[in-house]
Amino acid sequence: MGDTLTRAHLSEAVYQEVGLSRHESAPLVEVVLDRISECLVRGEAVKLSSFGSFSVRQKGGRMGRNPKTGKEVPIKPRRVLVFRPSHVLKHHINKELIGKPYPQD
């Protein structure tokens, strides 16, 4: 635990698994991440099989409360990114807790 997956890690994985050069792997990862970002900015959903789906949801404005002062403050409407993991990903995350392999493993 504690490690963070970075673009560099993804590029290295593409290099090792696919066989592209390191010079070709980094731009490939960038293109994929840029395409995902562009779709989300346009409000489109992104679904990655066996991983999960990303979507953008509109939240309306509302009145909130400053927890320190108790004073009411307006919260502006905004868009938020939502990730829903697939059942396959949920199973992989909880595999040790469940103790039995997933049928597709």
VOGU-191099 format. One record per residue (C-alpha): residue in three letters; x, y, z; residue number from 1. Coordinates in pm, 1 decimal. Example, Ala and Ser with C-alpha at 12.3 -4.5 7.8 and 13.67 -1.06 7.14 Angstrom:
2
{type = ala, px = 1230.0, py = -450.0, pz = 780.0, seq = 1}
{type = ser, px = 1367.0, py = -106.0, pz = 714.0, seq = 2}
END
This chain:
105
{type = met, px = 0.0, py = 0.0, pz = 0.0, seq = 1}
{type = gly, px = 99.9, py = 362.5, pz = -26.5, seq = 2}
{type = asp, px = 224.5, py = 345.4, pz = -384.8, seq = 3}
{type = thr, px = 55.6, py = 562.8, pz = -643.5, seq = 4}
{type = leu, px = 13.8, py = 462.6, pz = -1005.9, seq = 5}
{type = thr, px = 150.4, py = 740.0, pz = -1227.0, seq = 6}
{type = arg, px = 163.4, py = 811.8, pz = -1599.2, seq = 7}
{type = ala, px = 525.0, py = 695.0, pz = -1590.2, seq = 8}
{type = his, px = 416.5, py = 362.2, pz = -1438.1, seq = 9}
{type = leu, px = 150.5, py = 322.0, pz = -1707.0, seq = 10}
{type = ser, px = 403.6, py = 400.8, pz = -1981.1, seq = 11}
{type = glu, px = 645.5, py = 146.1, pz = -1836.5, seq = 12}
{type = ala, px = 369.4, py = -116.2, pz = -1824.8, seq = 13}
{type = val, px = 285.1, py = -51.6, pz = -2191.8, seq = 14}
{type = tyr, px = 655.2, py = -79.2, pz = -2274.8, seq = 15}
{type = gln, px = 690.2, py = -413.4, pz = -2091.9, seq = 16}
{type = glu, px = 356.7, py = -572.7, pz = -2183.4, seq = 17}
{type = val, px = 298.0, py = -454.2, pz = -2540.1, seq = 18}
{type = gly, px = 654.0, py = -428.0, pz = -2659.5, seq = 19}
{type = leu, px = 641.7, py = -69.8, pz = -2782.0, seq = 20}
{type = ser, px = 954.6, py = 135.2, pz = -2718.9, seq = 21}
{type = arg, px = 964.8, py = 364.1, pz = -2417.8, seq = 22}
{type = his, px = 962.6, py = 653.9, pz = -2662.8, seq = 23}
{type = glu, px = 632.2, py = 526.6, pz = -2815.0, seq = 24}
{type = ser, px = 469.5, py = 416.0, pz = -2488.2, seq = 25}
{type = ala, px = 447.4, py = 754.8, pz = -2317.9, seq = 26}
{type = pro, px = 259.8, py = 928.9, pz = -2604.9, seq = 27}
{type = leu, px = 21.0, py = 632.8, pz = -2628.4, seq = 28}
{type = val, px = -69.6, py = 664.2, pz = -2260.1, seq = 29}
{type = glu, px = -111.9, py = 1041.5, pz = -2304.8, seq = 30}
{type = val, px = -346.7, py = 993.8, pz = -2601.0, seq = 31}
{type = val, px = -565.0, py = 749.2, pz = -2407.3, seq = 32}
{type = leu, px = -584.5, py = 973.1, pz = -2099.9, seq = 33}
{type = asp, px = -650.5, py = 1281.5, pz = -2314.9, seq = 34}
{type = arg, px = -933.6, py = 1104.2, pz = -2499.3, seq = 35}
{type = ile, px = -1094.0, py = 1000.1, pz = -2168.6, seq = 36}
{type = ser, px = -1062.7, py = 1356.7, pz = -2035.4, seq = 37}
{type = glu, px = -1208.6, py = 1509.9, pz = -2351.9, seq = 38}
{type = cys, px = -1512.0, py = 1280.6, pz = -2339.2, seq = 39}
{type = leu, px = -1576.1, py = 1364.6, pz = -1974.2, seq = 40}
{type = val, px = -1544.7, py = 1739.9, pz = -2038.2, seq = 41}
{type = arg, px = -1811.2, py = 1705.2, pz = -2309.4, seq = 42}
{type = gly, px = -2034.3, py = 1526.8, pz = -2056.3, seq = 43}
{type = glu, px = -2004.6, py = 1183.7, pz = -2217.6, seq = 44}
{type = ala, px = -1977.1, py = 866.3, pz = -2011.2, seq = 45}
{type = val, px = -1661.4, py = 654.9, pz = -2034.9, seq = 46}
{type = lys, px = -1699.7, py = 279.3, pz = -1982.9, seq = 47}
{type = leu, px = -1398.6, py = 51.4, pz = -1948.8, seq = 48}
{type = ser, px = -1497.9, py = -314.1, pz = -1953.2, seq = 49}
{type = ser, px = -1403.6, py = -507.3, pz = -1638.2, seq = 50}
{type = phe, px = -1285.9, py = -183.1, pz = -1476.7, seq = 51}
{type = gly, px = -1572.1, py = 62.8, pz = -1437.3, seq = 52}
{type = ser, px = -1741.1, py = 370.6, pz = -1574.9, seq = 53}
{type = phe, px = -1679.5, py = 741.5, pz = -1536.3, seq = 54}
{type = ser, px = -1953.2, py = 999.8, pz = -1576.1, seq = 55}
{type = val, px = -2007.3, py = 1367.0, pz = -1503.5, seq = 56}
{type = arg, px = -2302.7, py = 1466.3, pz = -1290.6, seq = 57}
{type = gln, px = -2447.1, py = 1815.0, pz = -1248.1, seq = 58}
{type = lys, px = -2502.3, py = 1924.2, pz = -889.2, seq = 59}
{type = gly, px = -2731.5, py = 2214.6, pz = -820.9, seq = 60}
{type = gly, px = -2655.0, py = 2511.8, pz = -602.5, seq = 61}
{type = arg, px = -2753.2, py = 2499.0, pz = -238.9, seq = 62}
{type = met, px = -2694.9, py = 2661.7, pz = 95.1, seq = 63}
{type = gly, px = -2419.2, py = 2509.9, pz = 304.6, seq = 64}
{type = arg, px = -2279.3, py = 2583.6, pz = 646.0, seq = 65}
{type = asn, px = -1924.4, py = 2676.2, pz = 745.0, seq = 66}
{type = pro, px = -1838.4, py = 2411.0, pz = 1007.9, seq = 67}
{type = lys, px = -1612.2, py = 2649.7, pz = 1202.0, seq = 68}
{type = thr, px = -1842.1, py = 2949.5, pz = 1225.6, seq = 69}
{type = gly, px = -2183.5, py = 2794.0, pz = 1162.6, seq = 70}
{type = lys, px = -2252.0, py = 3072.1, pz = 910.9, seq = 71}
{type = glu, px = -2459.9, py = 2979.9, pz = 605.2, seq = 72}
{type = val, px = -2278.9, py = 3014.3, pz = 274.3, seq = 73}
{type = pro, px = -2404.8, py = 2956.8, pz = -79.8, seq = 74}
{type = ile, px = -2252.2, py = 2664.5, pz = -271.0, seq = 75}
{type = lys, px = -2248.9, py = 2724.8, pz = -645.7, seq = 76}
{type = pro, px = -2378.1, py = 2469.3, pz = -896.9, seq = 77}
{type = arg, px = -2098.7, py = 2248.1, pz = -1029.0, seq = 78}
{type = arg, px = -2016.6, py = 1936.4, pz = -1222.6, seq = 79}
{type = val, px = -1864.6, py = 1640.6, pz = -1040.6, seq = 80}
{type = leu, px = -1684.1, py = 1333.0, pz = -1168.8, seq = 81}
{type = val, px = -1834.8, py = 1001.3, pz = -1063.7, seq = 82}
{type = phe, px = -1664.3, py = 661.3, pz = -1088.2, seq = 83}
{type = arg, px = -1857.9, py = 336.4, pz = -1059.1, seq = 84}
{type = pro, px = -1638.2, py = 27.4, pz = -1039.3, seq = 85}
{type = ser, px = -1742.2, py = -283.6, pz = -1230.3, seq = 86}
{type = his, px = -1840.9, py = -599.6, pz = -1047.8, seq = 87}
{type = val, px = -1521.3, py = -761.4, pz = -1176.1, seq = 88}
{type = leu, px = -1306.1, py = -484.3, pz = -1024.3, seq = 89}
{type = lys, px = -1498.6, py = -499.5, pz = -696.5, seq = 90}
{type = his, px = -1438.3, py = -872.0, pz = -682.8, seq = 91}
{type = his, px = -1064.4, py = -835.3, pz = -751.3, seq = 92}
{type = ile, px = -1036.5, py = -574.7, pz = -475.6, seq = 93}
{type = asn, px = -1216.8, py = -799.4, pz = -226.7, seq = 94}
{type = lys, px = -1075.6, py = -1134.1, pz = -344.9, seq = 95}
{type = glu, px = -872.8, py = -1194.4, pz = -26.5, seq = 96}
{type = leu, px = -1175.2, py = -1118.9, pz = 188.8, seq = 97}
{type = ile, px = -1403.2, py = -1348.1, pz = -6.2, seq = 98}
{type = gly, px = -1151.1, py = -1631.0, pz = -28.7, seq = 99}
{type = lys, px = -1275.4, py = -1780.9, pz = -353.7, seq = 100}
{type = pro, px = -1173.2, py = -1705.0, pz = -711.3, seq = 101}
{type = tyr, px = -1398.0, py = -1522.9, pz = -954.1, seq = 102}
{type = pro, px = -1534.1, py = -1754.6, pz = -1226.7, seq = 103}
{type = gln, px = -1353.1, py = -1557.3, pz = -1502.6, seq = 104}
{type = asp, px = -1007.5, py = -1579.4, pz = -1334.4, seq = 105}
END
